[in-house]
């Protein structure tokens, strides 16, 4: 559906009935859910219409009908999200000094682990669709000093904290790479009931767009829509693919069975032709262990040969070098990470 064919009303004061591709929609003006959260487009699909159809009929006559969701688009401002992370931070005791930065296609989160090492850490969050769920992927986690806490546990820590606090609605953890949000039913109910319409049927709605940029986040749900196009971010694609391929090992990480996860990734990721995701997970699990230093360096070198831009290969080597007192080499590796 093009912008010119939008079912939303041209006026901004009342619902409007429109016919698009022989389907009848009732489009509504924007609605502020709360400061910083705006439903910018909302339209209900009138099922089983017969032609000729009287388009001049008042949309209010459909208020008691069971209508389907046609489209819902919501925008969340960067200011709202920054306020949200300040509210969330006290519920994640393993991390502090959290800050969020908006990039095209992802959020970049920075902070420090709260253990004795006070290790600086960064990770990215990107959004995708999973049917009508919004899927959040935490990926490209980087440690900038030694920590006994493996980098791979950051995702489950964030997902579990969000689930426990209820700051976001209906959070469902997804392995060790993030979580899914079921936000459509609540938004659709708010948008419809506020205008005097029944809660719409959302069975056919799917996430059709999940966009992050400097202004914030835009999510779009459409009836019968195709999923969002594949992201251009190579690290994100690798995470999506790896999370599916190694779901069993990822669940071990998420449930804090780290020794079993390490054993599983030793089998999956120690060979020269192993999946890069498995190799990077293995490196992140080995890096905190001083007794695995030589193995970590060997695997990091092999991965760097295959993927010269692998951040995990660089920072895991840097951590080992620093632990061994090779400060110059460790600093050089961290400098390479910044380039």
C-alpha positions as CSV (number, residue, x, y, z in Angstrom):
1,X,0.0,0.0,0.0
2,X,1.6,3.3,-1.1
3,X,1.5,6.5,0.9
4,X,-0.9,7.9,-1.7
5,X,-3.2,5.0,-0.9
6,X,-3.1,5.3,2.8
7,X,-6.4,4.4,4.5
8,X,-5.8,7.2,7.1
9,X,-8.0,10.3,6.7
10,X,-6.8,13.4,4.9
11,X,-8.5,15.5,7.6
12,X,-7.3,15.3,11.1
13,X,-10.6,15.7,13.0
14,X,-12.7,12.6,12.3
15,X,-12.6,9.0,10.9
16,X,-13.1,8.6,7.2
17,X,-14.3,5.8,5.0
18,X,-12.1,4.9,2.1
19,X,-12.0,2.2,-0.7
20,X,-8.5,1.0,-1.6
21,X,-8.0,-2.1,-3.9
22,X,-11.7,-2.9,-3.5
23,X,-11.4,-3.1,0.3
24,X,-13.2,-0.7,2.7
25,X,-11.1,1.0,5.4
26,X,-12.0,3.3,8.2
27,X,-9.1,5.6,8.8
28,X,-8.5,7.6,11.9
29,X,-6.5,10.7,12.8
30,X,-3.3,10.4,14.9
31,X,-3.6,9.6,18.6
32,X,-1.1,10.3,21.4
33,X,-0.9,7.3,23.7
34,X,1.4,9.2,26.1
35,X,4.0,11.9,25.6
36,X,6.5,10.5,23.2
37,X,4.3,7.7,21.9
38,X,2.1,8.5,18.9
39,X,-0.1,6.3,16.8
40,X,0.4,8.1,13.5
41,X,-1.7,5.8,11.4
42,X,-4.6,3.6,12.2
43,X,-7.2,2.0,10.0
44,X,-9.8,-0.7,10.4
45,X,-10.7,-3.1,7.7
46,X,-14.5,-3.6,7.1
47,X,-14.9,-7.3,6.1
48,X,-17.3,-8.7,3.6
49,X,-18.5,-5.6,1.8
50,X,-20.6,-5.8,-1.3
51,X,-20.3,-3.6,-4.4
52,X,-21.6,-1.1,-5.3
53,X,-20.7,0.3,-1.9
54,X,-21.9,3.6,-0.5
55,X,-18.7,5.3,0.4
56,X,-20.6,8.4,1.6
57,X,-22.0,6.4,4.5
58,X,-20.9,7.5,7.9
59,X,-18.1,5.4,9.4
60,X,-19.9,5.5,12.8
61,X,-22.4,2.9,11.5
62,X,-19.6,0.3,11.8
63,X,-18.9,1.0,15.5
64,X,-20.7,-2.2,16.6
65,X,-19.2,-4.4,13.9
66,X,-16.3,-6.8,14.5
67,X,-13.7,-5.1,12.3
68,X,-10.2,-6.3,11.4
69,X,-7.0,-4.3,11.9
70,X,-5.9,-2.9,8.5
71,X,-2.9,-0.9,9.5
72,X,-1.4,0.6,12.7
73,X,1.8,2.6,12.8
74,X,3.3,3.9,16.0
75,X,6.2,6.3,16.5
76,X,8.3,6.4,19.7
77,X,10.6,9.4,20.2
78,X,14.2,9.1,21.2
79,X,13.4,11.3,24.3
80,X,10.8,8.8,25.5
81,X,13.3,5.9,25.0
82,X,16.0,7.7,26.9
83,X,13.6,8.3,29.8
84,X,12.7,4.7,29.7
85,X,16.3,3.5,30.0
86,X,16.7,5.7,33.0
87,X,13.7,4.0,34.6
88,X,14.9,0.6,33.6
89,X,18.6,1.0,34.7
90,X,18.0,0.4,38.5
91,X,16.4,-3.0,37.6
92,X,19.5,-4.3,35.9
93,X,22.0,-4.4,38.8
94,X,24.7,-6.1,36.7
95,X,25.1,-2.9,34.6
96,X,25.2,0.7,35.4
97,X,26.0,4.1,33.8
98,X,23.7,3.0,30.9
99,X,23.4,5.3,28.0
100,X,21.6,4.8,24.7
101,X,22.6,6.2,21.3
102,X,20.5,6.2,18.1
103,X,22.0,5.0,14.9
104,X,20.4,4.2,11.6
105,X,19.1,0.7,11.9
106,X,20.0,0.0,15.5
107,X,20.4,1.3,19.1
108,X,23.8,1.3,20.7
109,X,23.9,0.9,24.4
110,X,26.9,1.6,26.6
111,X,27.6,0.9,30.2
112,X,29.8,-0.7,32.8
113,X,29.6,-4.1,34.5
114,X,29.1,-3.6,38.2
115,X,31.6,-6.2,39.4
116,X,35.1,-5.4,40.8
117,X,36.5,-4.9,37.3
118,X,34.0,-2.2,36.3
119,X,34.4,-3.4,32.7
120,X,33.1,-1.1,30.0
121,X,30.7,-2.8,27.6
122,X,28.7,-1.9,24.5
123,X,26.0,-3.8,22.6
124,X,23.6,-3.1,19.8
125,X,19.8,-3.6,19.7
126,X,18.0,-4.0,16.4
127,X,14.3,-4.7,15.7
128,X,12.7,-7.2,13.3
129,X,9.3,-8.8,12.9
130,X,8.2,-12.2,14.1
131,X,4.6,-12.4,12.9
132,X,2.7,-9.8,15.0
133,X,5.6,-9.7,17.5
134,X,8.3,-7.2,17.6
135,X,11.6,-9.1,17.9
136,X,14.5,-7.3,19.6
137,X,18.0,-8.7,18.9
138,X,20.9,-7.9,21.2
139,X,24.1,-8.4,19.3
140,X,27.7,-7.3,18.7
141,X,28.4,-7.2,22.5
142,X,32.0,-5.9,23.2
143,X,34.0,-5.9,26.4
144,X,36.8,-3.4,26.8
145,X,38.6,-4.9,29.8
146,X,38.7,-8.2,31.5
147,X,35.5,-9.5,33.2
148,X,34.7,-12.8,34.7
149,X,31.2,-12.4,33.3
150,X,31.1,-13.6,29.7
151,X,29.8,-11.1,27.2
152,X,27.1,-13.6,26.0
153,X,25.1,-13.3,29.2
154,X,24.2,-9.6,28.6
155,X,21.3,-10.5,26.4
156,X,19.5,-12.8,28.9
157,X,20.2,-10.3,31.7
158,X,18.5,-7.5,29.8
159,X,15.6,-9.8,28.7
160,X,15.0,-11.2,32.2
161,X,15.1,-7.7,33.8
162,X,12.5,-6.4,31.3
163,X,10.3,-9.4,32.0
164,X,10.5,-8.9,35.7
165,X,9.9,-5.2,35.8
166,X,7.0,-5.0,33.4
167,X,8.3,-1.7,31.9
168,X,7.6,-3.1,28.5
169,X,4.4,-5.1,27.9
170,X,4.4,-8.9,27.5
171,X,8.1,-9.5,27.0
172,X,9.1,-13.0,25.9
173,X,12.8,-14.0,26.1
174,X,14.3,-15.5,22.9
175,X,17.3,-17.6,23.8
176,X,20.4,-15.5,24.6
177,X,20.0,-13.0,21.8
178,X,17.1,-10.8,23.0
179,X,13.3,-10.9,23.4
180,X,10.0,-10.4,21.6
181,X,7.3,-7.9,22.5
182,X,3.6,-8.4,22.0
183,X,2.5,-4.8,21.9
184,X,0.0,-4.9,19.0
185,X,-3.2,-6.0,20.9
186,X,-2.8,-3.2,23.5
187,X,-2.1,-0.5,20.9
188,X,-5.0,-1.7,18.7
189,X,-7.4,-1.7,21.6
190,X,-6.3,1.8,22.7
191,X,-6.7,3.2,19.2
192,X,-10.1,1.7,18.6
193,X,-11.8,1.9,21.9
194,X,-10.8,5.6,22.3
195,X,-12.9,6.3,19.2
196,X,-15.9,4.2,20.3
197,X,-15.1,1.1,18.2
198,X,-14.9,-2.5,19.3
199,X,-11.4,-4.0,19.8
200,X,-10.3,-5.1,16.4
201,X,-9.4,-8.6,15.2
202,X,-5.6,-8.7,14.8
203,X,-5.1,-12.3,13.7
204,X,-3.9,-11.3,10.2
205,X,-1.7,-8.4,11.2
206,X,2.0,-8.7,10.8
207,X,5.0,-6.4,11.5
208,X,5.7,-4.8,8.1
209,X,8.3,-2.2,9.2
210,X,10.6,-1.8,12.2
211,X,12.8,1.2,11.8
212,X,15.3,2.9,14.1
213,X,16.9,6.3,13.3
214,X,18.0,9.4,15.1
215,X,14.4,10.5,15.9
216,X,13.4,7.2,17.6
217,X,11.6,4.1,16.5
218,X,8.8,3.5,14.0
219,X,6.8,0.3,14.0
220,X,4.2,-0.6,11.4
221,X,1.7,-3.5,11.5
222,X,-0.4,-4.3,8.4
223,X,-3.0,-6.9,7.6
224,X,-1.4,-9.8,5.6
225,X,1.8,-7.9,5.2
226,X,5.2,-9.5,4.2
227,X,7.9,-9.4,6.9
228,X,10.3,-6.5,6.9
229,X,13.2,-6.8,4.4
230,X,16.4,-8.4,5.6
231,X,18.7,-5.9,7.3
232,X,21.9,-4.8,5.6
233,X,23.9,-5.3,8.8
234,X,26.2,-8.3,8.5
235,X,26.6,-8.8,12.2
236,X,22.8,-8.7,12.7
237,X,22.2,-11.2,9.9
238,X,24.8,-13.5,11.5
239,X,23.1,-13.2,14.8
240,X,19.6,-14.0,13.4
241,X,21.0,-17.0,11.5
242,X,23.1,-18.3,14.4
243,X,20.3,-17.9,17.0
244,X,18.2,-20.3,14.9
245,X,21.0,-22.7,14.0
246,X,22.2,-23.1,17.6
247,X,19.0,-22.6,19.6
248,X,19.9,-25.4,22.0
249,X,23.3,-23.9,23.0
250,X,21.7,-20.4,23.2
251,X,19.1,-21.7,25.6
252,X,21.9,-23.1,27.8
253,X,23.4,-19.6,27.9
254,X,20.1,-18.0,28.6
255,X,19.5,-20.4,31.6
256,X,23.0,-19.8,32.9
257,X,24.3,-23.3,32.2
258,X,27.5,-21.8,30.9
259,X,29.8,-24.8,31.3
260,X,27.3,-26.9,29.2
261,X,27.1,-24.0,26.6
262,X,30.9,-23.8,26.4
263,X,31.0,-27.6,25.8
264,X,28.4,-27.3,23.1
265,X,30.2,-24.5,21.3
266,X,33.5,-26.3,21.6
267,X,31.9,-29.0,19.4
268,X,30.2,-26.5,17.1
269,X,32.8,-23.7,16.9
270,X,36.3,-25.1,17.3
271,X,36.8,-26.2,13.7
272,X,38.3,-24.0,11.0
273,X,35.1,-24.2,8.9
274,X,32.6,-23.7,11.8
275,X,29.8,-21.2,11.6
276,X,31.2,-17.8,12.5
277,X,28.4,-17.2,15.0
278,X,29.4,-20.4,16.8
279,X,33.1,-19.4,16.8
280,X,32.3,-16.0,18.2
281,X,30.1,-17.4,21.0
282,X,32.9,-19.8,21.9
283,X,35.4,-17.0,22.0
284,X,33.1,-15.0,24.3
285,X,32.8,-18.0,26.6
286,X,36.5,-18.7,26.7
287,X,37.8,-15.2,27.1
288,X,37.2,-14.9,30.9
289,X,39.2,-18.1,31.5
290,X,42.9,-17.5,31.9
291,X,43.6,-21.3,31.5
292,X,42.0,-21.1,28.0
293,X,44.3,-18.2,26.9
294,X,46.2,-20.2,24.2
295,X,43.0,-21.7,22.8
296,X,41.4,-18.3,22.7
297,X,44.3,-16.8,20.8
298,X,44.3,-19.7,18.3
299,X,40.6,-19.5,17.7
300,X,40.6,-15.7,17.5
301,X,43.5,-15.8,14.9
302,X,41.6,-18.4,12.8
303,X,38.4,-16.3,12.9
304,X,40.2,-13.1,12.1
305,X,41.7,-14.8,9.0
306,X,38.2,-15.8,7.8
307,X,36.5,-12.6,9.0
308,X,39.0,-9.7,9.3
309,X,36.3,-7.4,10.6
310,X,35.1,-9.7,13.4
311,X,34.9,-7.5,16.5
312,X,34.8,-10.6,18.8
313,X,38.0,-11.9,17.4
314,X,39.7,-8.6,18.1
315,X,38.4,-7.8,21.6
316,X,38.8,-11.4,22.8
317,X,42.4,-11.4,21.7
318,X,42.9,-8.0,23.4
319,X,41.5,-9.3,26.7
320,X,43.9,-12.2,26.7
321,X,46.9,-10.0,25.8
322,X,46.1,-7.7,28.7
323,X,45.7,-10.5,31.1
324,X,49.1,-11.8,30.1
325,X,50.7,-8.4,30.6
326,X,51.1,-7.8,26.9
327,X,49.8,-4.2,27.3
328,X,51.1,-2.9,24.0
329,X,49.6,-5.7,21.9
330,X,46.4,-5.5,23.8
331,X,46.1,-1.7,23.3
332,X,46.9,-2.2,19.6
333,X,44.0,-4.7,19.3
334,X,41.6,-2.3,21.0
335,X,42.7,0.5,18.7
336,X,41.9,-1.8,15.8
337,X,38.5,-2.3,17.2
338,X,37.8,1.4,17.1
339,X,38.8,1.7,13.4
